[in-house]
Amino acid sequence: MNILDKIVIRKLEEVAQAKKLVTIKELENGVYFDRTPYSLKEFILTPERTGIIAEFKRRSPSKGVINAHSTVVEVTNGYAAAGASAISVLTDIDFFGGHPNDLLEARAANSVPLLRKDFMIDEYQIVEAKALGADIILLIAAILTPVQIETFGKLAKSLGLNVLLEVHNLEELQRSINPYIDAIGVNNRNLTDFSVNIQTSFDLADQIPKEFLKISESAISDPQTIKQLKTAGFNGFLIGENFMKTSDPGAAMHEFVGELISV
């Protein structure tokens, strides 16, 4: 059993418990449930921002603790000020050290799109994401069937949420595309062994239909790489560890963006 299998098994338990504690009706009465989500496409494509989806992540199964001291408010505020087109917030508790409350705090402090970064395996989590103030949900093709991806995507769109589909190879891409997706993210990190290879994005770039935003995820630590990815057709770039491993992630992103502009 690989780490992804373990995460999904634990997530099934976690969602079952959450359903007992908070009903769908209670989620629908949440303070953010009726807000209109921001458009990911608008924020990604506007020239005033960077195309970067900056991530708040405390730890990971492969790296252990990445940053245990920076708060979600100071980091996400720093990201937004540095020009992030969106902010990814890990809400997985057991494997990434996140919490749904992190999303609530980020929403209260920011006016840019927020991605609920988690392992979505149940419609309940999508309703929960809306209640927590998310603008975007992540659907990981590696853990979902085509029917689930379409069903979850349809529900998300009915709630006004943006849908980011994450794929790792051509097979996942071809079986997962449907009309309820806004963006396709190519994860350069293999979720079974957590190895990374930026070539994954370049290999799949031309295979992604033009109507979808193209996002490259993980293994991006050099502004020059973003320049190359843009040439290949990518619009967005999810970066987390590169910023979070520093003492001041917001300042690290500001410096990165300065280098990006000069590339």
Rosetta blueprint (number, residue, H / E / L):
1 M L
2 N L
3 I H
4 L H
5 D H
6 K H
7 I H
8 V H
9 I H
10 R H
11 K H
12 L H
13 E H
14 E H
15 V H
16 A H
17 Q H
18 A H
19 K H
20 K H
21 L H
22 V L
23 T L
24 I H
25 K H
26 E H
27 L H
28 E H
29 N L
30 G L
31 V L
32 Y L
33 F L
34 D L
35 R L
36 T L
37 P L
38 Y L
39 S L
40 L H
41 K H
42 E H
43 F H
44 I H
45 L H
46 T L
47 P L
48 E L
49 R L
50 T L
51 G L
52 I E
53 I E
54 A E
55 E E
56 F E
57 K L
58 R L
59 R E
60 S E
61 P L
62 S L
63 K L
64 G E
65 V E
66 I L
67 N L
68 A L
69 H L
70 S L
71 T L
72 V H
73 V H
74 E H
75 V H
76 T H
77 N H
78 G H
79 Y H
80 A H
81 A H
82 A L
83 G L
84 A L
85 S L
86 A E
87 I E
88 S E
89 V E
90 L E
91 T L
92 D L
93 I L
94 D L
95 F L
96 F L
97 G L
98 G L
99 H L
100 P H
101 N H
102 D H
103 L H
104 L H
105 E H
106 A H
107 R H
108 A H
109 A H
110 N L
111 S L
112 V L
113 P L
114 L E
115 L E
116 R E
117 K E
118 D L
119 F L
120 M L
121 I L
122 D L
123 E H
124 Y H
125 Q H
126 I H
127 V H
128 E H
129 A H
130 K H
131 A H
132 L L
133 G L
134 A L
135 D L
136 I E
137 I E
138 L E
139 L E
140 I E
141 A H
142 A H
143 I H
144 L L
145 T L
146 P H
147 V H
148 Q H
149 I H
150 E H
151 T H
152 F H
153 G H
154 K H
155 L H
156 A H
157 K H
158 S H
159 L L
160 G L
161 L L
162 N E
163 V E
164 L E
165 L E
166 E E
167 V E
168 H L
169 N L
170 L H
171 E H
172 E H
173 L H
174 Q H
175 R H
176 S H
177 I L
178 N L
179 P L
180 Y L
181 I L
182 D L
183 A E
184 I E
185 G E
186 V E
187 N E
188 N L
189 R E
190 N L
191 L L
192 T L
193 D L
194 F L
195 S L
196 V E
197 N L
198 I L
199 Q H
200 T H
201 S H
202 F H
203 D H
204 L H
205 A H
206 D H
207 Q H
208 I L
209 P L
210 K L
211 E L
212 F L
213 L E
214 K E
215 I E
216 S E
217 E E
218 S L
219 A L
220 I L
221 S L
222 D L
223 P H
224 Q H
225 T H
226 I H
227 K H
228 Q H
229 L H
230 K H
231 T H
232 A L
233 G L
234 F L
235 N L
236 G E
237 F E
238 L E
239 I E
240 G L
241 E H
242 N H
243 F H
244 M H
245 K L
246 T L
247 S L
248 D L
249 P H
250 G H
251 A H
252 A H
253 M H
254 H H
255 E H
256 F H
257 V H
258 G H
259 E H
260 L H
261 I H
262 S H
263 V L
